[in-house]
Amino acid sequence: MNEIGLSKVLSRTTVQDSVYEQLRHALMWGRFEPSQVTTIASLAAEFGTSHMPVREALRRLAAENGLEIARNGSARVPAVSRARLDDLCRVRMALEGLATELATRNMTASDIEFCMAIAREHEQLGRDGKVYDMLRKNQEFHFAIYERSGSEVLPQMIETLWLRFGPYMRMLSDLVKQQVQDGVIHPYSTHHYEIIDAFRRGDSAEAARQMVLDIQATQALLQAMCSD
């Protein structure tokens, strides 16, 4: 429908939740530009809803620090900075490393094959230049692991961090698109395969280390694009 990827909300019983979930995913997958400003009226028009469910969705997202609400009611995607990037990555590495370590102990053979299938899809989407689909598949890979950590709290906390990381995902998507246009295929799946190998060996420390390295690799790509 549009670059952001929002669609009409048709079911009256789930309007508020649908608007919230679509906006949350759009932010998390980097569909909005850093510092981009949007209004309740424009979003309501895209969703085909009244202003009320949009206003409530923006309020919820602001409470999660995914958006900033101005006095006039407009919503702004947070700005990016090197300091904020490093802070988010520091916490992501701590929580996602722990979730990966815990998940290693719970991984069945079918779980590992499921993760491998996602990793292969992620790699192929990158080769095909389908950047947004690749980023969504990357998230699917990560959370397939975190959801097997046995923790109720960790996946929820990590998801909130990914929401706040959304503006940097937009920067990453722009970088990857340029690389694809230039004929550069970056090995973004390398650490994913290393994580899976660690799962097969039952090596929780190595799986966690590879997850941290995966986050650090993304951080390094983005650091050069940020300034304070």
Secondary structure, DSSP 4 states (H G I P E B T S, - for coil): --SS-------GGGHHHHHHHHHHHHHHTT-S-TT-EE-HHHHHHHHTS-HHHHHHHHHHHHHTTS-EE-TTS-EEPPP--HHHHHHHHHHHHHHHHHHHHHHHTT--HHHHHHHHHHHHHHHHHHHTT-HHHHHHHHHHHHHHHHTTSS-SHHHHHHHHHHHHTHHHHHHHHHHHHHHHHTT----TTHHHHHHHHHHHHT-HHHHHHHHHHHHHHHHHHHHTT---
